[in-house]
Amino acid sequence: NETPHCLVYYQQGAYRRKISANEEDDGEYSTGDPSAPLLANSGSASRGSMRSLASSPLSRPSMPMHSRADRMDQRLVLSGSGEWEKLTCPLEAGERIPFHWPNMHKSRRIRIRLADTKWNWSGVFDPEELGSFTLKMRHQVQTFPYLVKVNVKMEGSTKYITFMPENEEYPVYRIDNQTSESLLIQQEGFKATDCVEPGQRFPYAWDEHSQFPRLLRLEVAHSSVVKLLSLDELGEHENVTVPGHGGNPDRLLHLEVYADGPTRVLRVSEREDTLLESDKKASLADDHLQMEVFLALEGIVVSIINETPEEILLLTVSKINLEYSRSAKNTQLEFSVSSMQLDNQLYLTPYSVILSPKLSKDQHIFFNLSLVRSNESKTIDFYRYFAVQSQGLNIQLDEIVLVKAWDFISLVWDFYSRREAAKDTDEKLFYPSAQKESFATKMVYFQSFLVHPFPVTISFEHVPGLELDPDSRLGNLLSRTGVLANVDKAPLLVSGLTLRHPFMTNVEMLDRLQLHFTTSSMREMHKLVGSADFLGNPISLANNISTGVFDFFNEPAQGLQLGAREFGVGIVRGTRSLVKNSVYGLFNTTSKITGTLGKGLAKLSVDKDYIREREQRSREQPRHIGEGFAHGVRDLGRGFFRAATGVITDPVEGARQEGGLGLAKGVLGGLTGLLSKPAVGVLDLVTKTAEGIKNTATQWDEAKRQRVRPPRHFGPDKVLRGYDRKKADGQRLLYVLEDGLYRDEWYVYHVPIGNKAVLVSDRHIFFIEDGHEEWNALLSDVRGIQMFNKGIVFLFSGFCSSSIFETPTNKRVVPIPPRLCPIVYQKLLTVL
């Protein structure tokens, strides 16, 4: 404080600090009123002129934290490290305070000490590190250190840091000296040394918790024997030989780190070498195989059906292999899955497959889990090895299946919640809380823990023209985002995780995994924005062009190493890849941008029928450039046609529905559509043509994944029956006909005839060719049917025609092969 005024300031919600005029900060605090504003000198020459800084950015941390001295019998002082060493904060025993950093962009590490200044500062710790650990403070006079257990957990967006005295019975580490020698121990790289006398059990913690690797330097007093070892790695360590003195024989010290509940114990004992060898032989003899199981399944199919009922999801897992073995010492498990696919069983959705693996030609395993568990440890779950590897995933979602799946999960969750709430006291006593808490408090240790990274490609598409439940919060949110939420093949990478001898409770381990994968996913979120349709998917454009350029140079270089012929083949492959990826990337970006503009411009026409009709047509994906151009010309002509007719039909329809106000709206809508609909038609022409060119570039690539089977059939009685493939095919044919125009009808019967089919619902009879309706008639209009040698004749009570260019007729002839004719005729007689 170099001003002539006395300053009083404190971080909001914490403690006052007072600095007299022309004095330095003495670091002493007095308790302040947490509700008082943060005050600072404004720099005015008049004494006592102050301004409020209650909204100062210093009091707005990006990650709030709370510190609490739980069951502490002494006052603590918290401090930062490095450039924050002079910033201290007292913490009374049993007190809880908010803790904020003045600057979130600088080093953020915390150290503590007891309030007595004769205690030295502990090592630092990172508050981002979730879990429990122990800090050590040394006294300037006393020889025995003070240990404080720190627990960092996260609830919501706040981290809670709790300090408590270390458990004397179960400290984090313990050194058991079962020898006749004094042992000197210290953390490698630090001078502070502790002495463990013969027969003593010495609680231990690292002087610097944040240092890696953490090694213990073990020295036998009055000798040159020094050993470096890790206390985090359970198991036997290399024995140490202590030279004898005065004619005494050499002694062999046996070193072993084992778990005693939550404590890792280093036991140092004297054993004869011959005894050690016999123990090893006996141990090998006892490790005989007790059980071995091999399981191989061709596949499992799980069908998810909601309360409507309708089948919404179908999970197919293929080629499941399980190898399990158990011996006296270890339990080994090897689990693998060759393939997995999750199908979207809803109709009229853009993606029929939600989840599928990304496997190259030389990869045959999608998921693999390997673990080795020790059976020798009774107090902890000891895993010698744990590894999970998964190949990449393609995830394709749309709002309809998301809402349906969310409703199903909510239904199941509510069911189990009600069942739990309905349990009486006797049932709850049958599941005592101690059993539930045992999982949370039991310690788990991994010698090796590895989760491999895996790529994920995510696509999401807004489905226009479909009505959602107005009470669905998720559906309302997705419908409001509309086309802005569309994402096409966003390439994300979920980073792997390797842990060095983790030793923590099961709940702490789960929290650690959750934090890692959540953080890893959040770091990739920018790629979702970069893959959005309204931006033209620039990430896909960059990836495709970079892949083409790489192959253009790499393929010839690889071929040159094999010979002149392979060099020529490499040039062809590289050029083909460059052209294909460049064409796909450029026209994919073009179609995304023009498609987004067309959707936005179509909204200006305020013609709901036109918008719905256009959105239904937009689901059609042209297979090649010719089909794309044809679709584009069709949409262009329809845009001009609807613009011209809308000037007349919109006012008439508006007046019929709402009178004079509707007439005014119709006139405005017709004039707006006269300008917007032709422009939308031009954009649709460009979009469809670009999609056709894009799909032509990939037409000879690997075929897209399809559903394992069509969705399950349900009749009007809504009874769940065994799966019937023929009925499922007929229901699919009815539901997708004319973009779902007849999906509110019930399927009754159908007979496929090559690329044609006769389909009967509870209201209509259809004749279908190549998936398109040729003609239909109401069942009430069918007067009779006749069979002849080449087919069946349907007779109607009135006249019908397929188009304005066809002469009306009261009969229809359906050609059917002679061998099927009698069967189909009898079935139709029964149905009709």
N, C-alpha and C positions, 0 to 999 in steps of 0.2 A: 504494500500500500504506500505509494509515493505521493498521495494527495494529503492535504491538510485536514481531512475529515476522517471520522471513525466510520468504517464500513461494517455492516452486518449483512451476511448473505448465507444462503444454504440452498441445497438442491431441493426442489419441491417435494414434500413428503418425507424429508430426511431430517437433518439436524442443522442448527444455527452454527455459524462460525463468526467470530469477532476478531477484527484486525484494527488495532489502534493506529492513529496517524503516524506515518513514517516508520512503521514496524513491518516485520516480515511475518508470514503465517507461522504460528507456533504449533499447528496441528492439533490443538486442544479444542474439543467440542463441548457444547452444552446443549441439553435437549431443547428443541424449539417446538413451536406450535405447528403441526403438520398442515393446518388449514391456512396458515399465513402465506401471503404471496412472496415470491422471490424478489428481493430488492437489491438494487445496485446503485452506485453513485452515478449521477447523470453527467458529471463533469462540470456542473455549474459552480461559479465562484461563491454563491451564497451558501452558507452552511445549512445543512439539513435538507437541501433540495434533492428529492429522490424521485425515481420513476419506477413503475411496476413492470416487472419482467415475468409475470405469471405465465405468459404465453411464449416464453423464450424457447427457441428450438433446442436449447440444452436440456430441457425437461421432456423432450419428446423422443424417446429411443425407438429404434426400429424393432427391437426385441426386448420387451419388458422382462425384468427378472425380479424375483423376491428372494431375500435371504432370511434365514431363520436359525437362531441358536437354540436347538431343541435339546432339552435335558442337559445343557451346558451349565456348569456350576461357576464358570468364570466369564469375565467380559472378554470379547474378542475385538480385534481391530482388523478391518479389511483394507487392502491396498491393491493398487494396480502394479504392473511390472514395467520395467524399462522407462519410457517417458512419463508414465503415470505413477512413479514411485512416491511422489510427494502428495498424491491424492489419497487420503485415508478416510475411513468411515468406521466409527465404533458400532458394535453390536452387543447389546446387553444380553445377559443370560435369559433365555426364554423369549427373546424379542423377535419380532418379524418386521422387516423394513423393505421398501422397494429399492432396487439397485439399478442405476442407469449409467451408461458411459457418456462422457462429454463429447466424444468423437467416435463414431462407429467405424471410421475408415482406418483407424490406427490399431496398434497391437492391443488385444483385449485378453489379458490374462490376470488372474486374481491370485493373491497370496494372503496369508493370515498370520497373526501371532496373538498371544495373550496380551492383555492390557499392560501387564508389568513389562516395563521396557528392558528388563534383564533377559527376557525371552527373545530369541532371534526369529526372524521371519521364516516361515515355511517355504517349501518350494512352490512354484506357481502351478496353476491348473487352468485349463481351458473350459469356460462355462458351456461351450458347445458340446462337450463330451458328456453324453448321458450315462447314467449308471452310478455305482458306488466305488469309492476309492478312499485312501487314507493319506493324510498329510502329517508330516513330522515337524515338530518345533523343538529346538535345542536351547537349553539354558546356558547362560554364560558361566555359571558356577556349578550347578548340579550336573551330574553325569547321566541321569536317566532322562530320556526325552519324553515329550508329551505328544500323544497321538490323537488326532481328530478325524473322525469318519465324516466324509462328505458324500451327500446323495444329491444328484442332479436329475431331475425329472421334468417332463414337459406336459402341461395340461393346457389344451387350446393353443394360444399363441404366446403363452407365458412360461418361462423356465423357473422352476423352484429349486433353490439351493439350500440344503439343510445341513447344519453342522451339529455334530454330537460327539461325546467322548467315545473313543474306540472301546469296543467290547473287550474287557480284560480276559474273558474266558475264550473268546473266539476272535482274535485279532486278524487282520488281513494276512499277515505272515507270522510265522513263529520259527525260531531256531532252537532245536532240541539237541543239546550237547550231551551225548551219552558216552563220552570218552573221558579219559583221565587227563586230557590236555585242555588248556585254556585256548579259546578260539577268538581271533580278532576278525571282525567283519566290518566292511564298509562298502558303500556303493562305488562302483568303478568310476573314476574320474573325480571323486570328492575326497577331501582330507579327513573329514569327521569319521572317527572309528569307535565302535562299540566292542566291549569285551564280554564274551559269554563263558562263564566259569563252568567247570565240569559238573554235570548233573543239572544245569540250569535250563529252564524253558524261557526263552527270551522273546517277547513280542517285538516285531520289527515292521518298519515301513521305510519306503525310499525317501532319501533326503530331497531328491528332485523327481517328483512324480512324472513330469512331462518329458523326461529324457528317454530316448530310444536309441539303441536297445538298452534295457536296464539289466545290468549284470552285478552280481554280488561277488566281491573279492574276499575270499576266505583264506585266512592265514593261521597256521598253527603257531602258537606263541613259542618263542625261544627256538625256532627252527627256520629253515629257508623254504618251507613248503607253502606254496601259494596256489590257489585254485580259483578260476573264474567260472561261474555257473549262473544259470537263469532260474529264479524262483517261480517263474510263471510256467515252466515246462515240467509237468508231472512225470515221474518215472525215476528210474535209477540212473545215476551219473557215474562217470568213470571214477574208480576207486583211487584213493590217494595213499601213497606209501610214506610213512614217517620214519626217517632213519633212527636207529637205536643209539643210545649213548651209554658209555661205560660198560661195554660188553653186552648190553641188552639187545635182543633181536629187533629187527624192523617190525613196525606195526602197520597194519592195513586199515585205513579208515574207509568205511562204507558210506556213500552219500546217496540219499534218496529224498526226492520231493514227492509228498503225497498229500491228499486232501483229508482234513479232519473237519467235516462239516463245511463251513464257509472259509476255513483257514487253510492256507497252503503252508505245509510244514516241511522244513529242511531238517531231516534227522541225520546226524553224524554219529556213527557208532563204530566200535572196534570189533572186527570179526576176523577169524582165521581164513586164510585163502582157501584151504582145503574145504572148509565149511561152505564157503561161497560156491565152489564148484559143485559140491554135492547138492546144494540148494537148487542150482540151475538145472542139474540133471533131473532132480525130483520134480521141478516145475514143468520141464518139458514132458516128463512122463505123465503128469496129471492133466496136461492140456489135450485130452483126447476128444474126438468129435462126438457130441451127444445127439445132435439132430441136424438133418439136412433136408431142405425142401426145394423142389424145382416146380415152378408153375408157369405154364405157357397157355395163353388165351388168344384165340384168333381175333377177338374183338368184343367190345361191349357197346351197346346202344342204349342211351337214356333219352326218353321222350318227356318233354316238359309240356304239360297241358294245364291251362288256366281254368277258371270257374265258368267260362262262357257256355260250353267248353270249346276250345280250339287249341290245336298244337302250335306252340309259339317257337320252341327251340328243339333241336335234335342234336345230341352230343354223341359222336362216334369216336371211339378209341380203338385203334387197330394194333394187333401184334404186341400184346402185353407179356413181358417176361419178368419173372421174379425168382431170384436165387437167395435162399436164406440158409444160414448155417450157424450152429451154436456149439461152442466148446466150453470147457471149464473157465477159460480166460476171456474169450471174446465172442461177440455176436456180430456176424457180418450180413449185410443186406445189399443186394444189387437189384435195382428196379429200373426197367427201361420200357419206353413206349415208342413204337416205330412211327406212328402218325396219329394225329388228332384233328378232328374237324367239328366245328359247331355251326349248324345250319340255321338259317332264318326260315322258319316254316310258314311265315305270313305271306299272303299274296300281294301282288302289285307293289312290291318294294324294290328298290334299285339293286340291292345286294342279296343274293340267295345264300351266300356263305358268309358268316360273321367272322369266324376265326379259322385259320388254316396255317400250317407250318410252311416255312421257307426252306426247302431242302434242295440242295444241289444234287446232281446225278450220282455223285460218289458218296452221298450221305444217306444212311438208312435208319438212323436213330434220331428221333425228334427230342426226346427227354430222357435223361439218365440221372439217377440218384445212387450214390455210393456212400455207405457209412460202415464204420467199424466201431463197436461199442465194447468197452471193457466191462467184464462181469466181476472183476475183482474188487471194485470199489462199491461199497454199500451205502456210503453217506452222500454221494453226489452222482450225477449222471456224467460219466466219463466217456467221451468219444475220442478215439484215437484218430479218426479220419472222418470227414464229412465233406462231400462235394456234390454240387448240383450243376448240371449243364443242360441248357436248352437251346435249340436252334431258333432262328428268327420266326416271328409271327406276322401274319397279315391280319389286320383287324379292320373290318368294314361294317360300319354301323349306319343306321338311319333312325330318325326320330320315332317312327312307329314301333319298331322292335324295342327301342330303349324304354319307351313308355310302358309297353306291355310287360317287358321283363321287370321293370321297377314295380309295377302293380302286383305282379306275381310274388316278388320278394317281400313286398309289404304285407301281402296276404299271409304268407308263411310266417313272417316275423310276428304279426299280430296273433296268429294261432298259438305259437309257442309262448308268447308273452302272457296270453290269457291262461294257458295251461299252467305256467309257473305261478301266476297270481292265485290260481284256484287251489294250489296245494295247501293242505291243512298242516297244522303244527307237527303231527306225527310223521308226515311225509318229509317235512323239512328236517326233523330229527334223524330220519333215515339217511339223509345226506348232510352230515354235520359240516359246519363251516370250516373246521380244522382240516377236513379232507380237501376242500376247495382251496384253502390257503396253502396247502402243501405244495401244490404246483408252483404257486407264486414265489414261495420262499426257498424251494429246493435249488441247490446250486448246480450249475452245468458247466462242464469244462471241455474244451476242444483242443486237442493237440494241433490239428490242422482243420481250418474252416475255410471253405472256398466256394463262392458262387460266381460262376462265369458270366461275363457280360453277354447280352443278347440283343439283337436289333429288333425293332418293332416298326411296322409300317401301318399307319392309321389313316383311314378314310371315313368321312362322315358326310351324309347328304340329307338335306332338307327335302321331304317328300311333299310336293305341292298338291293341292286339290283333295286332300283327305281330311276328314273331320276327326278331331280328337275330343276326348272327354273334357268338358269345360272345367271340371273339378280337379283335374290333374295339374299339379303345380309344375312338374317337370315338362308336361306337354305344353303348357302355356309359355314357359320360358323358352323352349325350343322353337315354338311357332313365332314368337316375337323376334328371335334372331333371324329367322328365315334364311334367305340365300347367303347372308353374311357368315353363317355357321358352316357352310360347305367347305370341307377340307379334302384334298385329293392326294393320297399316298404320301403323307408326311413321314419322313424317315427319322425315327427316334432311336436312340441307343441307351438302353438301361445298363449303367455301369456295373461291373462286377464288385465283389466284396471279398477281401482277404483279411482275416483277423489273426493276430499273433497271440496264440494261447489265451483266448478269452476265458475268463472265470467269473461268472456272475449268476444271478438268479434267472429262472426261466422267463419271468416277466421282463426283466431288464434286457435279456437277449432279444425278446420279441420287439421291445421298444427300439432297440438299436437297429434291427432290421427294418422296421417301419420307417424310422427316420431316414435311413440310408436310401431306401427306394423312393420315398417321397421327395427327398432332396434331389436325387438323380433325375426323377421325372420332371420336376420343376425346372431344372436346368435346360431341359430340352423343349420347353414350351414355346420358345421363339420359332421353332421349326414348324409348329402348327400354324402360326400366323403367316409364315413364309410360304405355306402350302395352301393358303386360302384361295378359293376360286375368284373372289372379287379382285384379287391382286394378280391373277393370271398364273398362280403357282410358280413363282420365280425359282424356288428351290428345286422343283422338278426340272425346270428348264436348264438350270446350271448343272444338275447332276447328269442329265441326258447328254448334254453337249460335252461335258468333261469325260464321260464314259466313252463317247464316240471318238474323241480326240486321242484318248489313251489307247484304245484298241487300234486306231489307225497307225500308231507308231509301234505298239507292243507286239501285235500279231506278226508283222514282217520280221521284227527282231527275233522273236521266238522261232519262227520258221527258218531264219538264216542259220541258226545253230544246228539245224538238222539237215540242211541241204538246199540246193537251188530250187527243186520242185516245191518243197515246203515253203520256201521264201515266196514263191509266186502265189501259193495258196494263202499265205499270210497276208499278202497285199490285198487279195480279193476279200478276205474276211474283215480286215481292218477298214477297207473302203466301205463295205456293206454296213458295218457297224456305225461308221461315222455318218453315212447318209441316213440310215434308219433312225438313229437316236436324234440327229439334228431335225429331221422332218417331224418326228413324233413330238419333240420338245417344243418346236416353234408353233406347230399347228394346235397342240394341246393348249398352250398359253393363249393363242388367238381365240380358240373356241370358248375357253373359260371367261375371257374378258367380254367378248361379244355376247355370250350367253347371259352373263350377269347384267349387262346393259339392257338386253332385251327384256329380262324379267322385271327390271326396275321401270322401264319405259311402258311396259304393258299395264302396270298398275295405274298409270295416268289415264287410261281409257275408261276407268270406272265401270267397265262392262264385265260383270261377274261371270256371265256365261262364256264370254270370249276368253277371259283369263283362265277359267277352269279347263276349257277345251284346249287351250294352248299348253297348259301345264301337263295335261294328259299326253299330248303329242310329244312333249319334250322328253318323256321317258324312253322314247324309241331311240335306240342306238344304231346308226347305220353301220353295216359291216364293211363297206368299202367306199371308194370315192364316188362310184356311180350311184349307189343307193343314197349316199349323203347328198349329192347334188339333186337327186329326184325329190328327196324329202324337203330340201331347201326351197326348190321351186314350188312345191305344193304349199309350203307355209307362206311363201311370198304371195302367191295367188290368193290364198285364204285371207291374208292380211288386207289386201286391196279390196277383196269382195266384202269382208266384214266392215271395212271402213265406209264403203259406198252404201251398203244396206243399213248400217247402223244409224245413218242420218235420219232415216224414216222409221225404222223399227224401234229404236230407243225411245223417242217421244211417245209413240203409240203405246208401248208397253208401260212406260212411266205413268201416262195418263190413266191407263186401265187400272193400275194398282193404287196410285196415290192421288189421282185427280189433277188439279191445276199445279200443285207443287211437284208432282211426279212428272208432269209435262215439261216443266222448266228444267228439272234435273235431266230428263231425257234429251232435251235440246242441247244442253251443255255437254252431256256425255257424248252425244252424236258428233258434235263439232270437235270435241277433244279427240275422239277416236278417228275422225277424218284425218287428223294430222299424225297421231301416234301409231295407229295400226299399220299403215304402210311402212313407217320407219322400223317398227318391230319386225315386219315381214322381211325387210332387207337384212336386219341383224340376224334373223333366223336362217336366212339363206347362207350367210357367211358362216354362222355357227355350225349348221349341219354339214356344209361342204368341208369345213375344217375338221370336224369330227370324222367324216368319211376318209379324208386324207390321212389323218392320224391313225385310224384303225387299219387302213391299208398297209401302213408301214409295219404294223405288228400282226398282220393277218396270219403269217406263217410261224409265229412264235408258239410256245407251248399253250395248249388249250386252257381256257379258264376253268377253274373248279366249279362243279355243279353240285346241287344237293345230292346227298346219298340216296334219298328216296323222296317222292312227293309227300306233301303234308297228309296227315291222317284224316280219314273221312268220318264225319259225324252226320247222322240223320236227324230228322225232325224230333225224334224222341230223346236226342242228346245222350244216348247211352254209350259208354265206352266199351268197344268190342275189340277183338283181335284185329291186327292190321290186315287190311284187304287192299292189295296193290291195284286191282282193277277199279275198285270204287274210288281209290285215291286219285288214279289217273283221270277218271271221269269228273270228279269234283274239281280238280285243277283245271280241266278243260272248260268247265262251266264258269268258274270264278274269274278266269283271265279273259274270257270271251268279251270282245268289244270293250277292253279296258275296264272290266269289272261291272259292266252294265247290269248283269244278271246275278251278282253275287248275293243278293237277298233271297234267291230261290234255292230249293233243296234238290240235290242230284238224286235221280231215280235209276237211270239205266243209260248205257251207251254201248255201241258196237263200233270198233275201229275197222275201217276198210281201206287199207293202205294209207295214203295221206288224207283220207276223208274219214268222216265219222257221222253217225246218227246219234244224237244226244237227246235224252228225255229228262226234263226237270218236272217239278210238281205243277208247273204252269205252262211250259212251252215244249215244243218239239223242234229241234234244230238239225239242219244239215250243214256240216262244217267241212271246209277244205283248206288245208295248210294253216290251220288255226284261225281262220276267218269265217265268219258266218255267211253262208250262201243264201239261206232263207230260213225263216222260222214261222211257226203258227201256234196259236193258242190250242191247248189240248181240248178245250171246249168246242173248238171249230172242227176237230177231226171227226168225220162222219163214218169212216171205215178204212180198212187196208185190204189190199189184194196182193197175192203172191203169184209171180210167174217165174219162168225158168231163169231169168236174168236179174231178178230183183224184186222190189216191193213197190206198190203204188199206194200213195196216201191220198185219200179223198177228203175234201173239205166242204163245209156247208156254205162257204162264201168264196170269193175270188181273192187271190193274193198274187203278188209279184215281187221280185227282188229289187227292181229299180223302175224308174219312169220310162225306161226304154224297152222294158219287157212287157209282152202282152199278158194281161191278167188271166189266170187259169184257176180251176177248182181242183186240180190234182197235181201231185208231184211224184216223179219216178226216181227211186234211189237204187242204183245198180249195186247188187250184192253177189258175191261168188255163189254158184249153185250149191256147193257143199255147206255153206253157212245159211243159206236162205231159209230152210225149214226151222232151224234153231232160232234165228232172229225173228222170224214171223211168229212163232209160238210165244216168245218172250214179249214181243210188242203187244200181242193180243192180251196177255196177262196184265201188262203195265197199263195199257190204254183202257 
